[in-house]
Amino acid sequence: MIQEDTGTSEILTRAEAAAFIRVSEKTLGEMARTRRIPSQKVGREWRFLRSALENWLVGKGIRDDNRVLEAGAHDQPAVAEAVVQYQLPISDFRDTAFSENHDRTLHRWTPWIAGFSGSFVAGVLEGVRRERHRLRVLDPFAGVGTTLIEALKYECDATGFEINPYAALACKAKTQAAYYDTDILAATLDRFEEYGEENLSLAERTTSLPPKGFSSRVPFFSPEVERQVLVCQDFIAQETMDWVTDLFRMAFGAVMVSFSNYSYEPSLGTRAGAGKPNIDHADVFSIVKRKLREMHEDIVTFQGWMRKHKRIPRATVYPLSYLEHAQRVRPNSIDVLITSPPYLNNYHYVRNTRPHLFWLGMVNTSSDLKTIEHKSFGQFWQTVRSGPEVALRPHLPRLAEQLEDLRTRHMEKGAYGGRGWANYATTYFNDCQLFCALTRTRMRPGGKVVVVIGNNILQGIEFQTDKLFAEIAEQEGFEIVALHEVRKKRTGNSIVNSSVRNGTVAQRTRLYETAVELRVP
Ligand SMILES: C[S@@+](CC[C@H](N)C(=O)[O-])C[C@H]1O[C@@H](n2cnc3c(N)ncnc32)[C@H](O)[C@@H]1O
């Protein structure tokens, strides 16, 4: 039934929106689900923006990046923020929550912690495009490629660095999507299905073996699941086209934890430890296949978008440390940098992807992992806590005082107390300085830098990392344009929740996220 729309609210429920555009709720629900109309999902409900519907009605259409927010329990604050932001005229800086990516073409291929959303990046690029046409975009901490994908969609050439080999593989697999032969991929998927049917029931030994250097507290896969994993790996190993192998490896990595005895809470831990039952049986082939079918669908969609461009923009992904290899980017060449470095919360990207790195043959020993850890931005608390005292390089007297305060907290715990955390925080801010110094030389004059970064609490002391980062950037020759608080609340911070690391202030201090906007003079 079509109802009358009588309200004046900017945000509409499904019933109100249906009344507004004079269709039934059922039709509208279908249009929202198939993304034919601008809409957002908040929990289980659809919400519509009146002005977006008006634009759509007058033929402005919706873009591919229709923002659909699927709110899980953890994401409630982010969703609330997003709704608030739509009411405010700060169009360029949208919600940063990566959760939004779960529903979006290409972005949804694999989750990644502490990233930002595609629509956040799109908002920044839209703003810059008004000033300049073809842009060169850089993300030095590319994660799974959110910035790079959006850059391609906006017909910009993009360069990314990502030190984690699994995330770098995801970036590469996504950013090359314009070039894949979708018929070959579909045929390979059929062969994959047949291979599973023929080989899973056989008792024959697989050529693939579990990775030698990988150990876990409880068996990572049950024996039944492991056998399927190895058959799946045999199939991947016999493929001859690199891009097909990349897609299968990425897909396997994206789903492998779902059929393991581990889960993310948000760090990788045993399912038993999180109160969940172990996984004894799973249909590995079906799970991997489903992921690949989703990827196939997205590749078709993405190629459709790329055909609309005058030329296909280029993306380059370096699976390397930006801090060591920034010079691979030509000096004065970057128009826009959009990134989110690791936060000062010791989220351990390397440890949390150990299974991916070992099972995909990206590392073979724990010393391979250590190499990545040492080259990571800010390194990690575990890497630097016991080393000699680290000296602060940026000239920030207030920060130096705070670090001194931190160093003297819980001295009885030695490296596990303030001393270890001070080493970690100092290393982090030193890397902020190195990052700014390197980046300054890569940016063209007038270029824009947007760095999403949050505040942090170590041993009860709040570090306003965003403001400190901005000060460091200014010392390295950037102009501070603005600090936009893009999320007023953040959850899931390991430092806050850990009783070992927790101080008394922690529970009272609000965690937020800021987009630090800089300009090159
Ligand atoms: C906050 S995440 C970025 C997520 C990204 N914005 C996304 O949406 O996927 C930070 C990333 O920086 C990477 N990283 C850490 N140190 C690095 C370095 N020295 N060079 C390049 N990447 C690095 C980490 O592996 C991690 O993926």
The ligand as an ORCA input file, in Angstrom:
! r2SCAN-3c Opt
* xyz 0 1
  C      45.173      1.019      9.632
  S      45.770     -0.144      8.492
  C      45.304      0.564      6.970
  C      44.019      0.016      6.473
  C      43.556      0.611      5.163
  N      43.219      2.002      5.278
  C      42.360     -0.165      4.635
  O      41.263      0.410      4.526
  O      42.503     -1.352      4.382
  C      47.496      0.160      8.524
  C      48.283     -0.732      7.584
  O      49.632     -0.300      7.558
  C      50.432     -1.428      7.260
  N      51.836     -1.067      7.556
  C      52.450     -1.008      8.756
  N      53.703     -0.592      8.612
  C      53.911     -0.357      7.300
  C      55.016      0.123      6.550
  N      56.166      0.434      7.130
  N      54.865      0.259      5.211
  C      53.703     -0.069      4.608
  N      52.635     -0.539      5.274
  C      52.714     -0.667      6.609
  C      49.827     -2.506      8.132
  O      50.169     -3.782      7.696
  C      48.334     -2.194      7.977
  O      47.768     -2.950      6.944
*
